[in-house]
Amino acid sequence: MKKLSLYSITIFSLLLLTSCEAVETIFKAGMWWGIILVVGVIAVILWLFSRGKNS
C-alpha cells in the first residue's frame, strides 16, 4: 500500500510540475538546508571556543 501511495504522489507531482519547476524546487530546498546547517555548525564552533576561554 505504501508503494502505491508513493507512486501516485510521484506521478501526481510529475503531472503538476514541469521538470524545470521540480528541479528548481529541489535545489531551493537544498540550498536553504545547506545555509541552515552551515550557520548551525559555525554557531556551535563559536560557542565551544567561547566556552573554552571562560574556563
mmJSON file of the N, C-alpha and C atoms, coordinates in Angstrom:
{"data_MODEL":{"atom_site":{
"group_PDB":["ATOM","ATOM","ATOM","ATOM","ATOM","ATOM","ATOM","ATOM","ATOM","ATOM","ATOM","ATOM","ATOM","ATOM","ATOM","ATOM","ATOM","ATOM","ATOM","ATOM","ATOM","ATOM","ATOM","ATOM","ATOM","ATOM","ATOM","ATOM","ATOM","ATOM","ATOM","ATOM","ATOM","ATOM","ATOM","ATOM","ATOM","ATOM","ATOM","ATOM","ATOM","ATOM","ATOM","ATOM","ATOM","ATOM","ATOM","ATOM","ATOM","ATOM","ATOM","ATOM","ATOM","ATOM","ATOM","ATOM","ATOM","ATOM","ATOM","ATOM","ATOM","ATOM","ATOM","ATOM","ATOM","ATOM","ATOM","ATOM","ATOM","ATOM","ATOM","ATOM","ATOM","ATOM","ATOM","ATOM","ATOM","ATOM","ATOM","ATOM","ATOM","ATOM","ATOM","ATOM","ATOM","ATOM","ATOM","ATOM","ATOM","ATOM","ATOM","ATOM","ATOM","ATOM","ATOM","ATOM","ATOM","ATOM","ATOM","ATOM","ATOM","ATOM","ATOM","ATOM","ATOM","ATOM","ATOM","ATOM","ATOM","ATOM","ATOM","ATOM","ATOM","ATOM","ATOM","ATOM","ATOM","ATOM","ATOM","ATOM","ATOM","ATOM","ATOM","ATOM","ATOM","ATOM","ATOM","ATOM","ATOM","ATOM","ATOM","ATOM","ATOM","ATOM","ATOM","ATOM","ATOM","ATOM","ATOM","ATOM","ATOM","ATOM","ATOM","ATOM","ATOM","ATOM","ATOM","ATOM","ATOM","ATOM","ATOM","ATOM","ATOM","ATOM","ATOM","ATOM","ATOM","ATOM","ATOM","ATOM","ATOM","ATOM","ATOM","ATOM","ATOM"],
"id":[1,2,3,4,5,6,7,8,9,10,11,12,13,14,15,16,17,18,19,20,21,22,23,24,25,26,27,28,29,30,31,32,33,34,35,36,37,38,39,40,41,42,43,44,45,46,47,48,49,50,51,52,53,54,55,56,57,58,59,60,61,62,63,64,65,66,67,68,69,70,71,72,73,74,75,76,77,78,79,80,81,82,83,84,85,86,87,88,89,90,91,92,93,94,95,96,97,98,99,100,101,102,103,104,105,106,107,108,109,110,111,112,113,114,115,116,117,118,119,120,121,122,123,124,125,126,127,128,129,130,131,132,133,134,135,136,137,138,139,140,141,142,143,144,145,146,147,148,149,150,151,152,153,154,155,156,157,158,159,160,161,162,163,164,165],
"type_symbol":["N","C","C","N","C","C","N","C","C","N","C","C","N","C","C","N","C","C","N","C","C","N","C","C","N","C","C","N","C","C","N","C","C","N","C","C","N","C","C","N","C","C","N","C","C","N","C","C","N","C","C","N","C","C","N","C","C","N","C","C","N","C","C","N","C","C","N","C","C","N","C","C","N","C","C","N","C","C","N","C","C","N","C","C","N","C","C","N","C","C","N","C","C","N","C","C","N","C","C","N","C","C","N","C","C","N","C","C","N","C","C","N","C","C","N","C","C","N","C","C","N","C","C","N","C","C","N","C","C","N","C","C","N","C","C","N","C","C","N","C","C","N","C","C","N","C","C","N","C","C","N","C","C","N","C","C","N","C","C","N","C","C","N","C","C"],
"label_atom_id":["N","CA","C","N","CA","C","N","CA","C","N","CA","C","N","CA","C","N","CA","C","N","CA","C","N","CA","C","N","CA","C","N","CA","C","N","CA","C","N","CA","C","N","CA","C","N","CA","C","N","CA","C","N","CA","C","N","CA","C","N","CA","C","N","CA","C","N","CA","C","N","CA","C","N","CA","C","N","CA","C","N","CA","C","N","CA","C","N","CA","C","N","CA","C","N","CA","C","N","CA","C","N","CA","C","N","CA","C","N","CA","C","N","CA","C","N","CA","C","N","CA","C","N","CA","C","N","CA","C","N","CA","C","N","CA","C","N","CA","C","N","CA","C","N","CA","C","N","CA","C","N","CA","C","N","CA","C","N","CA","C","N","CA","C","N","CA","C","N","CA","C","N","CA","C","N","CA","C","N","CA","C","N","CA","C","N","CA","C","N","CA","C"],
"label_alt_id":[null,null,null,null,null,null,null,null,null,null,null,null,null,null,null,null,null,null,null,null,null,null,null,null,null,null,null,null,null,null,null,null,null,null,null,null,null,null,null,null,null,null,null,null,null,null,null,null,null,null,null,null,null,null,null,null,null,null,null,null,null,null,null,null,null,null,null,null,null,null,null,null,null,null,null,null,null,null,null,null,null,null,null,null,null,null,null,null,null,null,null,null,null,null,null,null,null,null,null,null,null,null,null,null,null,null,null,null,null,null,null,null,null,null,null,null,null,null,null,null,null,null,null,null,null,null,null,null,null,null,null,null,null,null,null,null,null,null,null,null,null,null,null,null,null,null,null,null,null,null,null,null,null,null,null,null,null,null,null,null,null,null,null,null,null],
"label_comp_id":["MET","MET","MET","LYS","LYS","LYS","LYS","LYS","LYS","LEU","LEU","LEU","SER","SER","SER","LEU","LEU","LEU","TYR","TYR","TYR","SER","SER","SER","ILE","ILE","ILE","THR","THR","THR","ILE","ILE","ILE","PHE","PHE","PHE","SER","SER","SER","LEU","LEU","LEU","LEU","LEU","LEU","LEU","LEU","LEU","LEU","LEU","LEU","THR","THR","THR","SER","SER","SER","CYS","CYS","CYS","GLU","GLU","GLU","ALA","ALA","ALA","VAL","VAL","VAL","GLU","GLU","GLU","THR","THR","THR","ILE","ILE","ILE","PHE","PHE","PHE","LYS","LYS","LYS","ALA","ALA","ALA","GLY","GLY","GLY","MET","MET","MET","TRP","TRP","TRP","TRP","TRP","TRP","GLY","GLY","GLY","ILE","ILE","ILE","ILE","ILE","ILE","LEU","LEU","LEU","VAL","VAL","VAL","VAL","VAL","VAL","GLY","GLY","GLY","VAL","VAL","VAL","ILE","ILE","ILE","ALA","ALA","ALA","VAL","VAL","VAL","ILE","ILE","ILE","LEU","LEU","LEU","TRP","TRP","TRP","LEU","LEU","LEU","PHE","PHE","PHE","SER","SER","SER","ARG","ARG","ARG","GLY","GLY","GLY","LYS","LYS","LYS","ASN","ASN","ASN","SER","SER","SER"],
"label_asym_id":["A","A","A","A","A","A","A","A","A","A","A","A","A","A","A","A","A","A","A","A","A","A","A","A","A","A","A","A","A","A","A","A","A","A","A","A","A","A","A","A","A","A","A","A","A","A","A","A","A","A","A","A","A","A","A","A","A","A","A","A","A","A","A","A","A","A","A","A","A","A","A","A","A","A","A","A","A","A","A","A","A","A","A","A","A","A","A","A","A","A","A","A","A","A","A","A","A","A","A","A","A","A","A","A","A","A","A","A","A","A","A","A","A","A","A","A","A","A","A","A","A","A","A","A","A","A","A","A","A","A","A","A","A","A","A","A","A","A","A","A","A","A","A","A","A","A","A","A","A","A","A","A","A","A","A","A","A","A","A","A","A","A","A","A","A"],
"label_entity_id":["1","1","1","1","1","1","1","1","1","1","1","1","1","1","1","1","1","1","1","1","1","1","1","1","1","1","1","1","1","1","1","1","1","1","1","1","1","1","1","1","1","1","1","1","1","1","1","1","1","1","1","1","1","1","1","1","1","1","1","1","1","1","1","1","1","1","1","1","1","1","1","1","1","1","1","1","1","1","1","1","1","1","1","1","1","1","1","1","1","1","1","1","1","1","1","1","1","1","1","1","1","1","1","1","1","1","1","1","1","1","1","1","1","1","1","1","1","1","1","1","1","1","1","1","1","1","1","1","1","1","1","1","1","1","1","1","1","1","1","1","1","1","1","1","1","1","1","1","1","1","1","1","1","1","1","1","1","1","1","1","1","1","1","1","1"],
"label_seq_id":[1,1,1,2,2,2,3,3,3,4,4,4,5,5,5,6,6,6,7,7,7,8,8,8,9,9,9,10,10,10,11,11,11,12,12,12,13,13,13,14,14,14,15,15,15,16,16,16,17,17,17,18,18,18,19,19,19,20,20,20,21,21,21,22,22,22,23,23,23,24,24,24,25,25,25,26,26,26,27,27,27,28,28,28,29,29,29,30,30,30,31,31,31,32,32,32,33,33,33,34,34,34,35,35,35,36,36,36,37,37,37,38,38,38,39,39,39,40,40,40,41,41,41,42,42,42,43,43,43,44,44,44,45,45,45,46,46,46,47,47,47,48,48,48,49,49,49,50,50,50,51,51,51,52,52,52,53,53,53,54,54,54,55,55,55],
"pdbx_PDB_ins_code":[null,null,null,null,null,null,null,null,null,null,null,null,null,null,null,null,null,null,null,null,null,null,null,null,null,null,null,null,null,null,null,null,null,null,null,null,null,null,null,null,null,null,null,null,null,null,null,null,null,null,null,null,null,null,null,null,null,null,null,null,null,null,null,null,null,null,null,null,null,null,null,null,null,null,null,null,null,null,null,null,null,null,null,null,null,null,null,null,null,null,null,null,null,null,null,null,null,null,null,null,null,null,null,null,null,null,null,null,null,null,null,null,null,null,null,null,null,null,null,null,null,null,null,null,null,null,null,null,null,null,null,null,null,null,null,null,null,null,null,null,null,null,null,null,null,null,null,null,null,null,null,null,null,null,null,null,null,null,null,null,null,null,null,null,null],
"Cartn_x":[0.82,0.0,0.87,1.995,2.862,3.476,3.824,4.396,3.38,2.129,1.083,0.923,0.938,0.786,2.026,3.212,4.435,4.416,3.982,3.888,2.855,1.735,0.688,1.13,1.839,2.353,3.386,4.248,5.263,4.624,3.671,3.0,2.236,1.573,0.828,1.751,2.906,3.843,4.456,4.696,5.237,4.235,2.974,1.958,1.732,1.872,1.611,2.774,3.993,5.175,5.878,6.38,7.263,8.626,9.497,10.791,11.615,11.56,12.345,11.841,10.545,9.994,10.322,10.279,10.604,12.058,12.967,14.391,14.651,13.998,14.168,13.714,12.605,12.102,13.066,13.597,14.542,15.805,16.34,17.567,17.344,16.166,15.886,15.837,15.184,15.12,16.511,17.312,18.672,19.54,19.367,20.158,19.833,18.554,18.178,18.647,18.556,19.062,20.568,21.273,22.718,23.077,22.352,22.605,22.336,21.227,20.877,21.934,22.401,23.405,24.737,25.161,26.437,26.37,25.295,25.147,25.117,24.45,24.403,25.771,26.541,27.883,28.787,28.729,29.537,29.142,27.848,27.388,27.889,27.866,28.349,29.85,30.606,32.055,32.365,31.688,31.898,31.516,30.438,30.009,31.052,31.609,32.629,33.895,34.321,35.502,35.274,34.108,33.845,33.724,33.231,33.114,34.502,35.4,36.75,37.569,37.334,38.096,37.65,36.393,35.874,36.354,36.762,37.149,38.512],
"Cartn_y":[-1.196,0.0,1.268,1.203,2.371,2.654,1.579,1.775,2.415,2.013,2.574,4.065,4.482,5.902,6.687,6.081,6.747,6.948,5.921,6.036,7.074,7.091,8.055,9.485,9.7,11.037,11.454,10.527,10.825,11.177,10.391,10.661,11.975,12.231,13.474,14.681,14.596,15.724,15.91,14.807,14.926,15.57,15.285,15.884,17.355,17.692,19.061,19.989,19.527,20.366,19.991,21.002,20.693,20.341,19.807,19.35,20.5,21.667,22.811,23.277,23.305,23.736,22.737,21.458,20.431,20.54,20.689,20.807,22.08,23.167,24.435,24.305,23.642,23.451,22.617,21.559,20.691,21.459,22.247,22.986,24.112,24.75,25.788,25.182,24.039,23.38,22.968,22.438,22.026,23.196,24.313,25.498,25.997,26.048,26.545,25.605,24.285,23.345,23.502,23.729,23.934,25.175,26.269,27.519,27.331,26.685,26.467,25.602,24.547,23.677,24.389,25.184,25.903,26.908,27.656,28.625,27.908,26.762,25.989,25.488,24.979,24.471,25.605,26.737,27.888,28.354,28.375,28.787,27.826,26.528,25.544,25.707,25.919,26.105,27.361,28.464,29.692,29.509,28.772,28.516,27.684,26.684,25.853,26.652,27.515,28.34,29.325,29.95,30.911,30.197,28.98,28.211,27.795,27.481,27.064,28.212,29.443,30.587,31.009,30.761,31.159,30.24,29.025,28.058,28.324],
"Cartn_z":[0.0,0.0,0.0,0.719,0.76,-0.604,-1.337,-2.661,-3.592,-3.448,-4.291,-4.038,-2.781,-2.486,-2.922,-2.8,-3.247,-4.756,-5.469,-6.918,-7.328,-6.641,-7.012,-6.723,-5.63,-5.318,-6.355,-6.753,-7.76,-9.094,-9.52,-10.797,-10.731,-9.622,-9.463,-9.523,-8.851,-8.873,-10.254,-10.969,-12.322,-13.271,-13.081,-13.93,-13.583,-12.311,-11.883,-12.193,-11.982,-12.171,-13.467,-14.137,-15.26,-14.69,-15.5,-14.992,-14.434,-15.065,-14.585,-13.218,-13.04,-11.753,-10.662,-10.983,-9.988,-9.553,-10.517,-10.194,-9.405,-9.779,-9.063,-7.616,-7.39,-6.028,-5.199,-5.799,-5.081,-4.72,-5.643,-5.36,-4.358,-4.389,-3.39,-1.995,-1.85,-0.546,-0.099,-1.014,-0.676,-0.281,-0.971,-0.662,0.745,1.081,2.406,3.503,3.291,4.292,4.446,3.359,3.438,4.221,3.971,4.702,6.185,6.52,7.928,8.614,7.938,8.543,8.726,7.756,7.874,9.015,9.111,10.199,11.545,11.609,12.858,13.277,12.329,12.652,13.108,12.442,12.853,14.247,14.543,15.872,16.947,16.679,17.656,17.873,16.802,16.936,17.752,17.462,18.238,19.697,19.947,21.316,22.061,21.388,22.026,22.324,21.399,21.644,22.783,22.828,23.909,25.254,25.244,26.48,26.991,26.063,26.447,27.021,26.535,27.037,28.432,28.78,30.099,31.202,30.899,31.933,32.495],
"occupancy":[1.0,1.0,1.0,1.0,1.0,1.0,1.0,1.0,1.0,1.0,1.0,1.0,1.0,1.0,1.0,1.0,1.0,1.0,1.0,1.0,1.0,1.0,1.0,1.0,1.0,1.0,1.0,1.0,1.0,1.0,1.0,1.0,1.0,1.0,1.0,1.0,1.0,1.0,1.0,1.0,1.0,1.0,1.0,1.0,1.0,1.0,1.0,1.0,1.0,1.0,1.0,1.0,1.0,1.0,1.0,1.0,1.0,1.0,1.0,1.0,1.0,1.0,1.0,1.0,1.0,1.0,1.0,1.0,1.0,1.0,1.0,1.0,1.0,1.0,1.0,1.0,1.0,1.0,1.0,1.0,1.0,1.0,1.0,1.0,1.0,1.0,1.0,1.0,1.0,1.0,1.0,1.0,1.0,1.0,1.0,1.0,1.0,1.0,1.0,1.0,1.0,1.0,1.0,1.0,1.0,1.0,1.0,1.0,1.0,1.0,1.0,1.0,1.0,1.0,1.0,1.0,1.0,1.0,1.0,1.0,1.0,1.0,1.0,1.0,1.0,1.0,1.0,1.0,1.0,1.0,1.0,1.0,1.0,1.0,1.0,1.0,1.0,1.0,1.0,1.0,1.0,1.0,1.0,1.0,1.0,1.0,1.0,1.0,1.0,1.0,1.0,1.0,1.0,1.0,1.0,1.0,1.0,1.0,1.0,1.0,1.0,1.0,1.0,1.0,1.0],
"B_iso_or_equiv":[0.0,0.0,0.0,0.0,0.0,0.0,0.0,0.0,0.0,0.0,0.0,0.0,0.0,0.0,0.0,0.0,0.0,0.0,0.0,0.0,0.0,0.0,0.0,0.0,0.0,0.0,0.0,0.0,0.0,0.0,0.0,0.0,0.0,0.0,0.0,0.0,0.0,0.0,0.0,0.0,0.0,0.0,0.0,0.0,0.0,0.0,0.0,0.0,0.0,0.0,0.0,0.0,0.0,0.0,0.0,0.0,0.0,0.0,0.0,0.0,0.0,0.0,0.0,0.0,0.0,0.0,0.0,0.0,0.0,0.0,0.0,0.0,0.0,0.0,0.0,0.0,0.0,0.0,0.0,0.0,0.0,0.0,0.0,0.0,0.0,0.0,0.0,0.0,0.0,0.0,0.0,0.0,0.0,0.0,0.0,0.0,0.0,0.0,0.0,0.0,0.0,0.0,0.0,0.0,0.0,0.0,0.0,0.0,0.0,0.0,0.0,0.0,0.0,0.0,0.0,0.0,0.0,0.0,0.0,0.0,0.0,0.0,0.0,0.0,0.0,0.0,0.0,0.0,0.0,0.0,0.0,0.0,0.0,0.0,0.0,0.0,0.0,0.0,0.0,0.0,0.0,0.0,0.0,0.0,0.0,0.0,0.0,0.0,0.0,0.0,0.0,0.0,0.0,0.0,0.0,0.0,0.0,0.0,0.0,0.0,0.0,0.0,0.0,0.0,0.0],
"pdbx_formal_charge":[null,null,null,null,null,null,null,null,null,null,null,null,null,null,null,null,null,null,null,null,null,null,null,null,null,null,null,null,null,null,null,null,null,null,null,null,null,null,null,null,null,null,null,null,null,null,null,null,null,null,null,null,null,null,null,null,null,null,null,null,null,null,null,null,null,null,null,null,null,null,null,null,null,null,null,null,null,null,null,null,null,null,null,null,null,null,null,null,null,null,null,null,null,null,null,null,null,null,null,null,null,null,null,null,null,null,null,null,null,null,null,null,null,null,null,null,null,null,null,null,null,null,null,null,null,null,null,null,null,null,null,null,null,null,null,null,null,null,null,null,null,null,null,null,null,null,null,null,null,null,null,null,null,null,null,null,null,null,null,null,null,null,null,null,null],
"auth_seq_id":[1,1,1,2,2,2,3,3,3,4,4,4,5,5,5,6,6,6,7,7,7,8,8,8,9,9,9,10,10,10,11,11,11,12,12,12,13,13,13,14,14,14,15,15,15,16,16,16,17,17,17,18,18,18,19,19,19,20,20,20,21,21,21,22,22,22,23,23,23,24,24,24,25,25,25,26,26,26,27,27,27,28,28,28,29,29,29,30,30,30,31,31,31,32,32,32,33,33,33,34,34,34,35,35,35,36,36,36,37,37,37,38,38,38,39,39,39,40,40,40,41,41,41,42,42,42,43,43,43,44,44,44,45,45,45,46,46,46,47,47,47,48,48,48,49,49,49,50,50,50,51,51,51,52,52,52,53,53,53,54,54,54,55,55,55],
"auth_comp_id":["MET","MET","MET","LYS","LYS","LYS","LYS","LYS","LYS","LEU","LEU","LEU","SER","SER","SER","LEU","LEU","LEU","TYR","TYR","TYR","SER","SER","SER","ILE","ILE","ILE","THR","THR","THR","ILE","ILE","ILE","PHE","PHE","PHE","SER","SER","SER","LEU","LEU","LEU","LEU","LEU","LEU","LEU","LEU","LEU","LEU","LEU","LEU","THR","THR","THR","SER","SER","SER","CYS","CYS","CYS","GLU","GLU","GLU","ALA","ALA","ALA","VAL","VAL","VAL","GLU","GLU","GLU","THR","THR","THR","ILE","ILE","ILE","PHE","PHE","PHE","LYS","LYS","LYS","ALA","ALA","ALA","GLY","GLY","GLY","MET","MET","MET","TRP","TRP","TRP","TRP","TRP","TRP","GLY","GLY","GLY","ILE","ILE","ILE","ILE","ILE","ILE","LEU","LEU","LEU","VAL","VAL","VAL","VAL","VAL","VAL","GLY","GLY","GLY","VAL","VAL","VAL","ILE","ILE","ILE","ALA","ALA","ALA","VAL","VAL","VAL","ILE","ILE","ILE","LEU","LEU","LEU","TRP","TRP","TRP","LEU","LEU","LEU","PHE","PHE","PHE","SER","SER","SER","ARG","ARG","ARG","GLY","GLY","GLY","LYS","LYS","LYS","ASN","ASN","ASN","SER","SER","SER"],
"auth_asym_id":["A","A","A","A","A","A","A","A","A","A","A","A","A","A","A","A","A","A","A","A","A","A","A","A","A","A","A","A","A","A","A","A","A","A","A","A","A","A","A","A","A","A","A","A","A","A","A","A","A","A","A","A","A","A","A","A","A","A","A","A","A","A","A","A","A","A","A","A","A","A","A","A","A","A","A","A","A","A","A","A","A","A","A","A","A","A","A","A","A","A","A","A","A","A","A","A","A","A","A","A","A","A","A","A","A","A","A","A","A","A","A","A","A","A","A","A","A","A","A","A","A","A","A","A","A","A","A","A","A","A","A","A","A","A","A","A","A","A","A","A","A","A","A","A","A","A","A","A","A","A","A","A","A","A","A","A","A","A","A","A","A","A","A","A","A"],
"auth_atom_id":["N","CA","C","N","CA","C","N","CA","C","N","CA","C","N","CA","C","N","CA","C","N","CA","C","N","CA","C","N","CA","C","N","CA","C","N","CA","C","N","CA","C","N","CA","C","N","CA","C","N","CA","C","N","CA","C","N","CA","C","N","CA","C","N","CA","C","N","CA","C","N","CA","C","N","CA","C","N","CA","C","N","CA","C","N","CA","C","N","CA","C","N","CA","C","N","CA","C","N","CA","C","N","CA","C","N","CA","C","N","CA","C","N","CA","C","N","CA","C","N","CA","C","N","CA","C","N","CA","C","N","CA","C","N","CA","C","N","CA","C","N","CA","C","N","CA","C","N","CA","C","N","CA","C","N","CA","C","N","CA","C","N","CA","C","N","CA","C","N","CA","C","N","CA","C","N","CA","C","N","CA","C","N","CA","C","N","CA","C","N","CA","C"],
"pdbx_PDB_model_num":[1,1,1,1,1,1,1,1,1,1,1,1,1,1,1,1,1,1,1,1,1,1,1,1,1,1,1,1,1,1,1,1,1,1,1,1,1,1,1,1,1,1,1,1,1,1,1,1,1,1,1,1,1,1,1,1,1,1,1,1,1,1,1,1,1,1,1,1,1,1,1,1,1,1,1,1,1,1,1,1,1,1,1,1,1,1,1,1,1,1,1,1,1,1,1,1,1,1,1,1,1,1,1,1,1,1,1,1,1,1,1,1,1,1,1,1,1,1,1,1,1,1,1,1,1,1,1,1,1,1,1,1,1,1,1,1,1,1,1,1,1,1,1,1,1,1,1,1,1,1,1,1,1,1,1,1,1,1,1,1,1,1,1,1,1]
}}}
